[in-house]
Amino acid sequence: MSDLAIVAEWIRDAENVVAFTGAGISTPSGIPDFRSEDSGLWQDVDPQRVASIFGFRREPQAFFDWVRPLTELTMQAKPNPAHDTLVKLEQAGKLTAVITQNIDMLHGKAGNTVVHELHGHMRTATCISCFEQVLAEPIIKQVLEDGKVPHCKCGGVLKPDVILFGEQLPYQVLLDSKKAARAADLIIVIGSSLEVAPASEIPLIAKRNGAKLVIINNEPTIMDRFADKVLLGDAAIVLPEIIACLEASA
Ligand code: NAD
């Protein structure tokens, strides 16, 4: 039996499938990941300067200059067949939650209803001085137009509600993600290098609680040795192939 057919069988037999996704599920939607050599996102930049909370407080313009092209691509992006497959699995009563490290909101746009966004999202922004939260859309529009640092009514700087290096993960989202992982009998990691902790611990929590672990990625990851099956390839091709196997054996 092929590896695809085996994973399809595991999905058919499972009652509670959870997906854990990273930037790689969204590269077919045109949003680069951080680690692939050709993404360019870390080229000529110091992550601590442009993408940490400490850097943001000191020099917010550096963050907005760096994030502007990524934001533009994110706003234009549409879900791809990998996202759509997760919607199909939810509608089939198999998938109970998507836990994502992505900030691009594509799982929600695709139609998944239970999405735990561990690293935040771009729907809202918060003032780093008075902590008022506002809708992010007008701010994003303004930043894309003029590239200037957005400010709150109080004069403080507005930060999109994405988690930067040095920030805590959103507490309730982390709790909900761990709960979903513990309840899973199959967890499928899709498009993540699994190098960003503590998010990367979630698949191992599921595994320790008896779930099978499947990793779908286009290159090996540091956690492949814990996986019950590793499927190397493009998530936007591999996931629809698994669905095709499921449908063929129905
Ligand atoms: P990562 O960049 O560390 O790893 C992505 C992995 O996906 C890589 O191993 C890469 O080889 C693989 N990959 C790329 N395209 C693929 C495809 N089509 N099919 C299968 N695999 C593919 O990403 P990460 O593990 O999510 O961690 C990086 C951090 O960057 C996260 O915290 C995330 O918040 C953030 N990020 C998010 C976005 C987004 O929201 N779309 C984009 C870039 C970075």
Residues whose N, C-alpha, C, O or C-beta is under 5 A from the ligand:
A	BS01	NAD	G22 A23 G24 S26 T27 P28 I31 P32 D33 F34 R35 Q101 N102 I103 D104 H119 G191 S192 S193 L194 V196 I216 N217 N218 E219 G233 D234 A235 A236
